[in-house]
Amino acid sequence: MPKSGKMALFGGTKTVTSSYQERWPIIDEDEVNAVVQLTLAGELSINDGSGVLNEFENKFAAYHDVRYALVQTTAPRRCTQPTSPLA
């Protein structure tokens, strides 16, 4: 408990007073260029499982020592039917 008897959350003295804020994620020019190139090539959603997504899945699976990995977006192009009862 702080000397003031109150936690900072409740009006007591702050323990950390530094103004340092880390920027995350770290995105540099290489990441920006990669996204631009994939966007221009139309490779952000690949239905046949090829290209950079296939490469990523294979490397991800190997890293985790599993047989398969599947990249999934939140809104696949082939999804044509609403999934929400409110839609």
PyMOL commands that place a pseudoatom at each C-alpha (Angstrom):
pseudoatom trace, name=CA, resn=MET, resi=1, chain=A, elem=C, hetatm=0, pos=[0.000, 0.000, 0.000]
pseudoatom trace, name=CA, resn=PRO, resi=2, chain=A, elem=C, hetatm=0, pos=[1.369, 3.485, -0.852]
pseudoatom trace, name=CA, resn=LYS, resi=3, chain=A, elem=C, hetatm=0, pos=[2.430, 5.836, 1.943]
pseudoatom trace, name=CA, resn=SER, resi=4, chain=A, elem=C, hetatm=0, pos=[-0.656, 7.977, 1.379]
pseudoatom trace, name=CA, resn=GLY, resi=5, chain=A, elem=C, hetatm=0, pos=[-2.820, 4.992, 2.277]
pseudoatom trace, name=CA, resn=LYS, resi=6, chain=A, elem=C, hetatm=0, pos=[-4.695, 5.214, -1.022]
pseudoatom trace, name=CA, resn=MET, resi=7, chain=A, elem=C, hetatm=0, pos=[-4.034, 3.511, -4.305]
pseudoatom trace, name=CA, resn=ALA, resi=8, chain=A, elem=C, hetatm=0, pos=[-3.455, 5.866, -7.249]
pseudoatom trace, name=CA, resn=LEU, resi=9, chain=A, elem=C, hetatm=0, pos=[-6.662, 4.530, -8.741]
pseudoatom trace, name=CA, resn=PHE, resi=10, chain=A, elem=C, hetatm=0, pos=[-8.520, 6.063, -5.803]
pseudoatom trace, name=CA, resn=GLY, resi=11, chain=A, elem=C, hetatm=0, pos=[-6.656, 9.383, -5.650]
pseudoatom trace, name=CA, resn=GLY, resi=12, chain=A, elem=C, hetatm=0, pos=[-3.388, 8.298, -4.022]
pseudoatom trace, name=CA, resn=THR, resi=13, chain=A, elem=C, hetatm=0, pos=[0.123, 9.058, -5.232]
pseudoatom trace, name=CA, resn=LYS, resi=14, chain=A, elem=C, hetatm=0, pos=[1.180, 7.448, -8.499]
pseudoatom trace, name=CA, resn=THR, resi=15, chain=A, elem=C, hetatm=0, pos=[4.027, 4.949, -8.241]
pseudoatom trace, name=CA, resn=VAL, resi=16, chain=A, elem=C, hetatm=0, pos=[5.159, 5.358, -11.855]
pseudoatom trace, name=CA, resn=THR, resi=17, chain=A, elem=C, hetatm=0, pos=[5.483, 8.960, -12.985]
pseudoatom trace, name=CA, resn=SER, resi=18, chain=A, elem=C, hetatm=0, pos=[7.408, 8.486, -16.249]
pseudoatom trace, name=CA, resn=SER, resi=19, chain=A, elem=C, hetatm=0, pos=[5.740, 9.792, -19.394]
pseudoatom trace, name=CA, resn=TYR, resi=20, chain=A, elem=C, hetatm=0, pos=[7.462, 7.171, -21.610]
pseudoatom trace, name=CA, resn=GLN, resi=21, chain=A, elem=C, hetatm=0, pos=[5.035, 5.402, -23.924]
pseudoatom trace, name=CA, resn=GLU, resi=22, chain=A, elem=C, hetatm=0, pos=[6.207, 2.588, -26.143]
pseudoatom trace, name=CA, resn=ARG, resi=23, chain=A, elem=C, hetatm=0, pos=[4.727, 2.562, -29.622]
pseudoatom trace, name=CA, resn=TRP, resi=24, chain=A, elem=C, hetatm=0, pos=[3.528, -0.900, -30.516]
pseudoatom trace, name=CA, resn=PRO, resi=25, chain=A, elem=C, hetatm=0, pos=[3.383, -2.639, -32.849]
pseudoatom trace, name=CA, resn=ILE, resi=26, chain=A, elem=C, hetatm=0, pos=[6.587, -1.434, -34.445]
pseudoatom trace, name=CA, resn=ILE, resi=27, chain=A, elem=C, hetatm=0, pos=[5.781, -0.877, -38.105]
pseudoatom trace, name=CA, resn=ASP, resi=28, chain=A, elem=C, hetatm=0, pos=[8.636, 0.203, -40.325]
pseudoatom trace, name=CA, resn=GLU, resi=29, chain=A, elem=C, hetatm=0, pos=[8.969, 0.938, -44.018]
pseudoatom trace, name=CA, resn=ASP, resi=30, chain=A, elem=C, hetatm=0, pos=[9.460, -2.754, -44.885]
pseudoatom trace, name=CA, resn=GLU, resi=31, chain=A, elem=C, hetatm=0, pos=[6.043, -3.698, -43.449]
pseudoatom trace, name=CA, resn=VAL, resi=32, chain=A, elem=C, hetatm=0, pos=[4.338, -0.766, -45.146]
pseudoatom trace, name=CA, resn=ASN, resi=33, chain=A, elem=C, hetatm=0, pos=[5.905, -1.672, -48.508]
pseudoatom trace, name=CA, resn=ALA, resi=34, chain=A, elem=C, hetatm=0, pos=[4.940, -5.344, -48.124]
pseudoatom trace, name=CA, resn=VAL, resi=35, chain=A, elem=C, hetatm=0, pos=[1.292, -4.448, -47.447]
pseudoatom trace, name=CA, resn=VAL, resi=36, chain=A, elem=C, hetatm=0, pos=[1.226, -2.031, -50.372]
pseudoatom trace, name=CA, resn=GLN, resi=37, chain=A, elem=C, hetatm=0, pos=[2.693, -4.659, -52.738]
pseudoatom trace, name=CA, resn=LEU, resi=38, chain=A, elem=C, hetatm=0, pos=[0.212, -7.334, -51.600]
pseudoatom trace, name=CA, resn=THR, resi=39, chain=A, elem=C, hetatm=0, pos=[-2.677, -4.901, -51.903]
pseudoatom trace, name=CA, resn=LEU, resi=40, chain=A, elem=C, hetatm=0, pos=[-1.666, -3.875, -55.424]
pseudoatom trace, name=CA, resn=ALA, resi=41, chain=A, elem=C, hetatm=0, pos=[-1.257, -7.546, -56.390]
pseudoatom trace, name=CA, resn=GLY, resi=42, chain=A, elem=C, hetatm=0, pos=[-4.693, -8.391, -54.960]
pseudoatom trace, name=CA, resn=GLU, resi=43, chain=A, elem=C, hetatm=0, pos=[-3.223, -11.010, -52.613]
pseudoatom trace, name=CA, resn=LEU, resi=44, chain=A, elem=C, hetatm=0, pos=[-4.968, -10.074, -49.376]
pseudoatom trace, name=CA, resn=SER, resi=45, chain=A, elem=C, hetatm=0, pos=[-7.616, -12.743, -49.841]
pseudoatom trace, name=CA, resn=ILE, resi=46, chain=A, elem=C, hetatm=0, pos=[-6.585, -15.830, -51.805]
pseudoatom trace, name=CA, resn=ASN, resi=47, chain=A, elem=C, hetatm=0, pos=[-9.289, -18.470, -52.154]
pseudoatom trace, name=CA, resn=ASP, resi=48, chain=A, elem=C, hetatm=0, pos=[-7.102, -21.200, -53.664]
pseudoatom trace, name=CA, resn=GLY, resi=49, chain=A, elem=C, hetatm=0, pos=[-4.622, -21.401, -50.762]
pseudoatom trace, name=CA, resn=SER, resi=50, chain=A, elem=C, hetatm=0, pos=[-1.615, -20.255, -52.780]
pseudoatom trace, name=CA, resn=GLY, resi=51, chain=A, elem=C, hetatm=0, pos=[0.866, -17.398, -52.637]
pseudoatom trace, name=CA, resn=VAL, resi=52, chain=A, elem=C, hetatm=0, pos=[2.033, -15.538, -49.571]
pseudoatom trace, name=CA, resn=LEU, resi=53, chain=A, elem=C, hetatm=0, pos=[-0.787, -16.854, -47.409]
pseudoatom trace, name=CA, resn=ASN, resi=54, chain=A, elem=C, hetatm=0, pos=[0.212, -20.446, -48.160]
pseudoatom trace, name=CA, resn=GLU, resi=55, chain=A, elem=C, hetatm=0, pos=[3.836, -19.580, -47.423]
pseudoatom trace, name=CA, resn=PHE, resi=56, chain=A, elem=C, hetatm=0, pos=[2.835, -17.999, -44.112]
pseudoatom trace, name=CA, resn=GLU, resi=57, chain=A, elem=C, hetatm=0, pos=[0.662, -20.984, -43.145]
pseudoatom trace, name=CA, resn=ASN, resi=58, chain=A, elem=C, hetatm=0, pos=[3.505, -23.399, -43.844]
pseudoatom trace, name=CA, resn=LYS, resi=59, chain=A, elem=C, hetatm=0, pos=[6.061, -21.373, -41.879]
pseudoatom trace, name=CA, resn=PHE, resi=60, chain=A, elem=C, hetatm=0, pos=[3.612, -20.832, -39.002]
pseudoatom trace, name=CA, resn=ALA, resi=61, chain=A, elem=C, hetatm=0, pos=[2.826, -24.564, -38.820]
pseudoatom trace, name=CA, resn=ALA, resi=62, chain=A, elem=C, hetatm=0, pos=[6.529, -25.456, -38.892]
pseudoatom trace, name=CA, resn=TYR, resi=63, chain=A, elem=C, hetatm=0, pos=[7.309, -22.920, -36.167]
pseudoatom trace, name=CA, resn=HIS, resi=64, chain=A, elem=C, hetatm=0, pos=[4.657, -24.461, -33.907]
pseudoatom trace, name=CA, resn=ASP, resi=65, chain=A, elem=C, hetatm=0, pos=[5.627, -28.011, -34.902]
pseudoatom trace, name=CA, resn=VAL, resi=66, chain=A, elem=C, hetatm=0, pos=[2.136, -28.847, -36.150]
pseudoatom trace, name=CA, resn=ARG, resi=67, chain=A, elem=C, hetatm=0, pos=[0.985, -30.315, -39.429]
pseudoatom trace, name=CA, resn=TYR, resi=68, chain=A, elem=C, hetatm=0, pos=[-1.424, -27.546, -40.496]
pseudoatom trace, name=CA, resn=ALA, resi=69, chain=A, elem=C, hetatm=0, pos=[-2.124, -23.858, -39.989]
pseudoatom trace, name=CA, resn=LEU, resi=70, chain=A, elem=C, hetatm=0, pos=[-4.990, -21.875, -41.484]
pseudoatom trace, name=CA, resn=VAL, resi=71, chain=A, elem=C, hetatm=0, pos=[-5.070, -18.156, -42.142]
pseudoatom trace, name=CA, resn=GLN, resi=72, chain=A, elem=C, hetatm=0, pos=[-8.574, -16.740, -41.685]
pseudoatom trace, name=CA, resn=THR, resi=73, chain=A, elem=C, hetatm=0, pos=[-9.863, -13.232, -42.151]
pseudoatom trace, name=CA, resn=THR, resi=74, chain=A, elem=C, hetatm=0, pos=[-12.858, -11.817, -40.328]
pseudoatom trace, name=CA, resn=ALA, resi=75, chain=A, elem=C, hetatm=0, pos=[-14.827, -11.295, -43.523]
pseudoatom trace, name=CA, resn=PRO, resi=76, chain=A, elem=C, hetatm=0, pos=[-14.001, -13.783, -46.273]
pseudoatom trace, name=CA, resn=ARG, resi=77, chain=A, elem=C, hetatm=0, pos=[-15.034, -12.841, -49.781]
pseudoatom trace, name=CA, resn=ARG, resi=78, chain=A, elem=C, hetatm=0, pos=[-16.938, -16.071, -50.284]
pseudoatom trace, name=CA, resn=CYS, resi=79, chain=A, elem=C, hetatm=0, pos=[-19.205, -15.389, -47.317]
pseudoatom trace, name=CA, resn=THR, resi=80, chain=A, elem=C, hetatm=0, pos=[-22.454, -14.330, -48.957]
pseudoatom trace, name=CA, resn=GLN, resi=81, chain=A, elem=C, hetatm=0, pos=[-25.011, -15.211, -46.292]
pseudoatom trace, name=CA, resn=PRO, resi=82, chain=A, elem=C, hetatm=0, pos=[-25.441, -13.106, -43.136]
pseudoatom trace, name=CA, resn=THR, resi=83, chain=A, elem=C, hetatm=0, pos=[-24.363, -15.023, -40.041]
pseudoatom trace, name=CA, resn=SER, resi=84, chain=A, elem=C, hetatm=0, pos=[-25.998, -12.783, -37.480]
pseudoatom trace, name=CA, resn=PRO, resi=85, chain=A, elem=C, hetatm=0, pos=[-29.674, -13.163, -36.583]
pseudoatom trace, name=CA, resn=LEU, resi=86, chain=A, elem=C, hetatm=0, pos=[-29.758, -9.369, -36.423]
pseudoatom trace, name=CA, resn=ALA, resi=87, chain=A, elem=C, hetatm=0, pos=[-28.540, -8.904, -40.007]
for i in range(1, 87): cmd.bond("trace and resi %d" % i, "trace and resi %d" % (i + 1))
show_as sticks, trace
zoom trace
